[in-house]
């Protein structure tokens, strides 16, 4: 084979595509997927619930990291879109014969898509504000949506059921298959797949879809436009990027992801209740928690958002399970040390450490490690002629 053939662009692309580190990364993702698929067959329902809550955080964090990290727009409105998505699903899929609340009786799968579209349109409606503001000013403006959402959610009893009783969402079905204990019994390797196992697979599917779409957007033309606007709006406009459209699109995409996380939230709690004190589900604490996920994982990193969700949403669930089994942190009252309080201190300390020592988050640490592995691999792969030239 001649040197021209080796140095051709197609050969370079082929070598890059089958780089050993890239193959290892693909194998790692496949191994993780296999573990997640097999997990419901070996763990209890309580641990599955903890994993489901982590996946809710992952979907919402993926949307926020694209908005904040890729497009450079600060948003604290994620809790609002979470409530909007859950409410839209409950109304669209709700029964039509309930005199207390409004319901359209649509198919739950169609209602999920409708909820995502509605929240995307709400995010698009905020585009005139997001297009004129940046930084902390945009963050404060978006924060107002959280308080407006709580006010209207608590006032519109016919939509949300109110703060006293709330409303139960329709049980999710997909192509007639129920993700509940209803319907035919299904067993895999002798393990019956009940509601916890079925919801696990549903959430895993939604998380995978969200991950694939996000990675495609970030690596494609849309992601390049977002990053150009983030780095320099004037330069992006000179290069032909429609700055207003890019900002509006980023906010709409992030809102759609938050709306999907909102649908998953009402399915996880099995109730829609717009009460700020109900685990802080739709209050400012939730918006801050999502922001903590993307900071810890690394601004703009889609895989980093998954790790950040594991720290912020998964850690309290794990601590709660262990505290119940071991009898730790079971106090009550204002001064009690609870798993949620401990996890808040943990991810608060993680944010401080990230800001001080690694602004790129855990994703930057991962890139540094893989970069060193790639560099050492290239050094080992040098031929004598290259070493003489160097």
C-alpha positions as CSV (number, residue, x, y, z in Angstrom):
1,X,0.0,0.0,0.0
2,X,1.4,3.4,-1.0
3,X,1.9,6.3,1.3
4,X,-0.7,8.3,-0.7
5,X,-3.2,5.6,0.0
6,X,-2.4,5.6,3.7
7,X,-2.5,9.4,4.0
8,X,-5.8,9.8,2.0
9,X,-8.7,11.4,3.8
10,X,-10.9,8.3,3.5
11,X,-8.2,6.2,5.2
12,X,-7.8,8.8,8.0
13,X,-11.5,8.7,8.6
14,X,-11.5,4.9,8.6
15,X,-8.7,4.8,11.2
16,X,-10.4,7.4,13.3
17,X,-13.7,5.6,13.1
18,X,-12.2,2.4,14.4
19,X,-10.0,4.0,17.0
20,X,-9.6,1.5,19.9
21,X,-10.7,4.1,22.4
22,X,-13.9,4.7,20.4
23,X,-14.6,1.0,20.3
24,X,-14.1,0.8,24.0
25,X,-16.5,3.6,24.5
26,X,-19.2,1.9,22.4
27,X,-18.7,-1.3,24.3
28,X,-19.0,0.5,27.6
29,X,-22.3,2.0,26.5
30,X,-23.6,-1.3,25.4
31,X,-22.5,-3.0,28.6
32,X,-24.3,-0.3,30.6
33,X,-27.4,-0.8,28.5
34,X,-27.4,-4.5,29.1
35,X,-27.0,-4.0,32.9
36,X,-29.9,-1.5,32.9
37,X,-32.1,-4.0,31.0
38,X,-31.3,-6.8,33.3
39,X,-31.5,-4.8,36.6
40,X,-35.3,-5.3,37.1
41,X,-34.8,-9.0,37.2
42,X,-32.5,-8.9,40.2
43,X,-33.4,-5.9,42.4
44,X,-36.4,-4.9,44.5
45,X,-39.1,-2.4,43.5
46,X,-37.8,0.2,45.9
47,X,-34.4,0.3,44.1
48,X,-36.2,0.4,40.8
49,X,-38.1,3.5,42.0
50,X,-34.8,5.1,42.9
51,X,-33.5,4.4,39.4
52,X,-36.6,5.8,37.8
53,X,-36.3,9.0,39.8
54,X,-32.7,9.3,38.5
55,X,-33.9,8.9,34.9
56,X,-36.4,11.7,35.5
57,X,-33.5,13.9,36.5
58,X,-31.4,12.7,33.6
59,X,-34.1,13.7,31.0
60,X,-34.6,17.1,32.5
61,X,-30.8,17.7,32.9
62,X,-30.1,16.8,29.3
63,X,-32.5,19.5,28.2
64,X,-31.0,22.1,30.5
65,X,-27.4,21.3,29.6
66,X,-28.2,22.0,26.0
67,X,-29.7,25.3,26.9
68,X,-27.2,26.5,29.4
69,X,-24.0,24.8,28.2
70,X,-24.5,24.7,24.5
71,X,-26.6,27.8,23.8
72,X,-25.3,29.8,26.8
73,X,-28.7,30.8,28.2
74,X,-29.2,30.7,31.9
75,X,-32.7,29.3,32.9
76,X,-34.2,28.7,36.3
77,X,-37.7,27.9,34.8
78,X,-37.3,24.1,34.6
79,X,-39.7,23.5,37.5
80,X,-42.4,25.5,35.6
81,X,-42.1,23.3,32.5
82,X,-42.1,20.2,34.7
83,X,-45.5,21.3,36.1
84,X,-46.7,22.3,32.6
85,X,-45.8,18.9,31.1
86,X,-47.4,16.9,34.0
87,X,-50.5,19.0,33.8
88,X,-50.8,18.7,30.0
89,X,-50.5,15.0,30.2
90,X,-53.0,14.7,33.0
91,X,-55.6,16.8,31.2
92,X,-55.1,15.2,27.7
93,X,-55.2,11.6,29.0
94,X,-57.7,12.3,31.9
95,X,-61.2,10.7,31.9
96,X,-64.0,12.8,30.4
97,X,-66.6,11.7,33.0
98,X,-64.9,13.2,36.1
99,X,-66.9,16.2,37.1
100,X,-64.1,17.5,39.4
101,X,-61.4,18.0,36.7
102,X,-61.1,18.5,33.0
103,X,-60.1,15.5,30.8
104,X,-60.1,14.7,27.1
105,X,-59.7,11.0,27.3
106,X,-57.0,10.8,24.7
107,X,-54.6,7.8,24.3
108,X,-51.8,8.1,26.9
109,X,-49.0,7.7,24.3
110,X,-50.5,10.5,22.2
111,X,-51.0,12.6,25.4
112,X,-47.3,12.2,26.2
113,X,-46.4,13.5,22.8
114,X,-48.9,16.3,23.1
115,X,-47.5,17.3,26.5
116,X,-44.0,17.5,25.1
117,X,-45.3,19.7,22.2
118,X,-47.3,22.0,24.5
119,X,-44.3,22.6,26.7
120,X,-42.1,23.2,23.7
121,X,-44.6,25.9,22.5
122,X,-44.6,27.4,26.0
123,X,-40.8,27.7,25.8
124,X,-41.1,29.2,22.3
125,X,-43.5,31.8,23.7
126,X,-40.8,32.8,26.1
127,X,-38.4,33.5,23.2
128,X,-39.0,37.2,23.0
129,X,-37.7,37.5,26.5
130,X,-34.8,35.1,26.1
131,X,-33.8,36.8,22.9
132,X,-33.3,40.1,24.6
133,X,-31.8,39.1,27.9
134,X,-28.6,37.2,28.9
135,X,-26.9,35.9,32.0
136,X,-28.3,36.6,35.4
137,X,-31.1,38.8,33.9
138,X,-32.4,36.0,31.9
139,X,-32.1,33.7,34.9
140,X,-34.2,36.1,37.1
141,X,-36.8,36.5,34.3
142,X,-37.1,32.8,33.8
143,X,-37.4,32.3,37.6
144,X,-40.7,34.3,37.5
145,X,-42.2,31.5,35.5
146,X,-41.8,29.2,38.5
147,X,-43.9,31.4,40.7
148,X,-46.5,32.0,38.0
149,X,-46.7,28.3,37.4
150,X,-47.3,27.5,41.1
151,X,-49.9,30.3,41.4
152,X,-51.9,29.1,38.3
153,X,-51.4,25.5,39.2
154,X,-52.8,26.0,42.7
155,X,-55.7,28.2,41.4
156,X,-56.8,26.1,38.4
157,X,-58.4,23.2,40.4
158,X,-60.2,22.0,37.3
159,X,-56.8,21.3,35.6
160,X,-54.5,20.2,38.5
161,X,-57.0,19.1,41.1
162,X,-55.7,21.7,43.6
163,X,-53.2,21.5,46.4
164,X,-55.4,19.5,48.8
165,X,-56.2,16.4,46.8
166,X,-54.5,16.9,43.4
167,X,-55.4,14.5,40.6
168,X,-54.3,11.0,39.6
169,X,-52.8,10.7,36.1
170,X,-54.2,8.2,33.7
171,X,-52.3,4.9,33.7
172,X,-49.9,4.9,30.8
173,X,-50.4,2.4,28.0
174,X,-48.5,2.1,24.7
175,X,-50.2,0.3,21.8
176,X,-52.6,-1.2,24.2
177,X,-49.9,-2.6,26.6
178,X,-50.5,-1.3,30.1
179,X,-47.5,-0.1,32.2
180,X,-49.3,-1.1,35.4
181,X,-50.4,-4.3,37.2
182,X,-53.4,-4.5,34.9
183,X,-53.6,-6.7,31.8
184,X,-51.9,-10.0,31.2
185,X,-49.1,-11.2,33.5
186,X,-45.7,-11.3,31.9
187,X,-42.7,-13.1,33.4
188,X,-39.0,-13.1,32.3
189,X,-36.7,-15.8,33.7
190,X,-39.4,-16.5,36.3
191,X,-39.6,-12.9,37.4
192,X,-43.0,-11.3,37.0
193,X,-43.0,-7.9,35.3
194,X,-45.3,-5.7,37.4
195,X,-45.8,-2.0,37.5
196,X,-42.3,-1.1,38.9
197,X,-40.5,-3.2,36.3
198,X,-42.7,-1.9,33.4
199,X,-42.3,1.7,34.4
200,X,-38.5,1.1,34.6
201,X,-38.4,-0.1,31.0
202,X,-40.7,2.8,29.9
203,X,-38.4,5.4,31.6
204,X,-35.3,3.7,30.2
205,X,-36.8,3.9,26.7
206,X,-37.7,7.6,27.1
207,X,-34.2,8.4,28.5
208,X,-32.5,6.6,25.6
209,X,-34.6,8.5,23.0
210,X,-33.8,11.8,24.8
211,X,-30.1,10.9,24.9
212,X,-29.9,10.0,21.2
213,X,-31.8,13.1,20.0
214,X,-29.7,15.3,22.2
215,X,-26.4,13.9,21.0
216,X,-27.5,14.2,17.4
217,X,-28.5,17.8,17.9
218,X,-25.3,18.7,19.7
219,X,-23.1,17.2,17.0
220,X,-25.1,18.5,14.1
221,X,-25.8,21.9,12.6
222,X,-28.1,22.9,15.3
223,X,-25.5,22.4,18.0
224,X,-22.9,24.3,16.0
225,X,-25.3,27.3,15.8
226,X,-26.0,27.2,19.5
227,X,-22.3,27.2,20.3
228,X,-21.6,30.0,17.9
229,X,-24.3,32.1,19.6
230,X,-22.9,31.2,23.0
231,X,-19.4,32.2,22.1
232,X,-20.1,35.5,20.3
233,X,-23.5,36.6,19.0
234,X,-22.1,39.2,16.7
235,X,-19.7,36.7,15.1
236,X,-22.5,34.1,14.8
237,X,-24.7,36.6,13.0
238,X,-21.8,37.5,10.6
239,X,-21.4,33.7,9.8
240,X,-25.1,33.5,8.9
241,X,-26.6,32.2,12.1
242,X,-30.0,33.5,12.9
243,X,-29.3,34.4,16.6
244,X,-33.0,34.9,17.6
245,X,-34.0,31.7,16.0
246,X,-31.2,29.8,17.6
247,X,-32.0,31.1,21.0
248,X,-35.7,30.4,20.6
249,X,-35.0,26.9,19.4
250,X,-32.7,26.1,22.3
251,X,-35.3,27.3,24.8
252,X,-38.1,25.3,23.0
253,X,-36.0,22.1,23.0
254,X,-35.0,22.5,26.7
255,X,-38.7,23.1,27.6
256,X,-39.7,20.0,25.7
257,X,-37.3,17.9,27.6
258,X,-38.5,19.4,30.9
259,X,-42.1,18.6,29.8
260,X,-41.2,15.0,29.2
261,X,-39.6,14.9,32.6
262,X,-42.8,16.3,34.0
263,X,-44.9,13.5,32.5
264,X,-42.4,11.0,34.0
265,X,-42.7,12.8,37.3
266,X,-46.5,12.4,37.6
267,X,-46.3,8.8,36.5
268,X,-43.6,8.2,39.2
269,X,-45.6,9.9,42.0
270,X,-48.9,8.6,40.5
271,X,-50.3,12.0,41.4
272,X,-50.3,15.6,40.1
273,X,-50.2,18.0,43.0
274,X,-48.9,21.6,42.5
275,X,-47.8,22.0,46.1
276,X,-44.3,23.6,46.5
277,X,-43.8,21.7,49.8
278,X,-44.5,18.3,48.2
279,X,-40.9,17.3,48.0
280,X,-40.2,20.7,46.4
281,X,-41.4,19.1,43.1
282,X,-42.4,22.2,41.3
283,X,-40.7,24.9,43.3
284,X,-37.4,26.8,43.0
285,X,-35.6,24.0,44.8
286,X,-36.2,21.8,41.8
287,X,-34.9,24.4,39.3
288,X,-31.8,24.7,41.4
289,X,-31.4,21.0,41.6
290,X,-31.4,20.7,37.8
291,X,-28.9,23.5,37.5
292,X,-26.7,21.6,40.0
293,X,-26.9,18.5,37.8
294,X,-25.5,20.3,34.7
295,X,-22.8,22.1,36.7
296,X,-21.6,18.9,38.4
297,X,-21.8,16.9,35.2
298,X,-20.2,19.6,33.0
299,X,-22.0,22.4,31.2
300,X,-22.9,21.3,27.7
301,X,-22.0,17.6,28.2
302,X,-24.9,15.3,27.5
303,X,-23.3,12.2,29.2
304,X,-22.3,14.6,32.1
305,X,-25.9,15.4,32.6
306,X,-26.6,11.7,33.3
307,X,-23.9,11.6,35.9
308,X,-25.1,14.8,37.5
309,X,-28.6,13.4,37.7
310,X,-27.2,10.3,39.4
311,X,-25.5,12.5,42.1
312,X,-28.4,15.0,42.7
313,X,-31.5,12.8,42.2
314,X,-30.1,9.3,42.8
315,X,-28.1,10.0,45.9
316,X,-31.1,11.0,48.1
317,X,-33.0,7.9,47.0
318,X,-30.1,5.6,47.8
319,X,-29.5,7.2,51.2
320,X,-33.2,6.9,52.0
321,X,-33.2,3.2,51.3
322,X,-30.0,2.6,53.3
323,X,-31.2,4.7,56.2
324,X,-34.4,2.7,56.3
325,X,-32.6,-0.6,56.4
326,X,-29.9,0.5,58.8
327,X,-31.9,2.9,60.9
328,X,-29.7,5.9,60.1
329,X,-31.0,9.5,59.7
330,X,-34.6,8.6,60.6
331,X,-35.2,11.6,62.8
332,X,-38.2,14.0,62.2
333,X,-38.7,17.6,62.9
334,X,-37.1,20.9,61.8
335,X,-33.6,20.0,63.1
336,X,-33.5,16.4,62.1
337,X,-30.7,15.1,59.9
338,X,-32.5,13.4,56.9
339,X,-31.1,11.7,53.8
340,X,-32.4,14.6,51.7
341,X,-30.5,17.1,53.9
342,X,-27.3,15.1,53.7
343,X,-27.6,14.7,49.9
344,X,-28.1,18.5,49.6
345,X,-24.9,19.1,51.5
346,X,-23.1,16.5,49.3
347,X,-24.1,18.0,45.9
348,X,-23.7,21.5,47.3
349,X,-20.1,20.6,48.2
350,X,-19.7,19.0,44.8
351,X,-20.7,22.3,43.1
352,X,-18.2,24.3,45.2
353,X,-15.4,21.8,44.3
354,X,-16.3,21.8,40.6
355,X,-16.3,25.6,40.5
356,X,-13.0,25.9,42.3
357,X,-11.0,23.1,40.8
358,X,-12.7,21.8,37.7
359,X,-15.1,24.3,36.0
360,X,-15.7,21.8,33.2
361,X,-17.3,19.4,35.7
362,X,-17.0,15.6,35.7
363,X,-17.1,15.6,31.9
364,X,-13.9,17.5,31.7
365,X,-12.2,15.0,34.0
366,X,-13.5,12.2,31.7
367,X,-12.2,14.0,28.6
368,X,-8.8,14.5,30.3
369,X,-8.5,10.8,31.1
370,X,-9.5,9.7,27.6
371,X,-7.2,12.3,26.1
372,X,-4.2,10.8,28.0
373,X,-5.2,7.3,27.0
374,X,-5.5,8.4,23.4
375,X,-2.1,10.2,23.6
376,X,-0.4,7.2,25.1
377,X,-1.9,4.9,22.5
378,X,-0.7,7.1,19.7
379,X,2.8,7.2,21.2
380,X,2.9,3.4,21.4
381,X,1.7,3.2,17.8
382,X,4.5,5.5,16.3
383,X,6.7,3.9,13.7
384,X,10.5,4.4,13.7
385,X,10.4,6.9,10.8
386,X,8.0,9.2,12.8
387,X,10.2,9.0,15.9
388,X,13.2,10.1,13.8
389,X,11.3,13.1,12.5
390,X,10.3,14.1,15.9
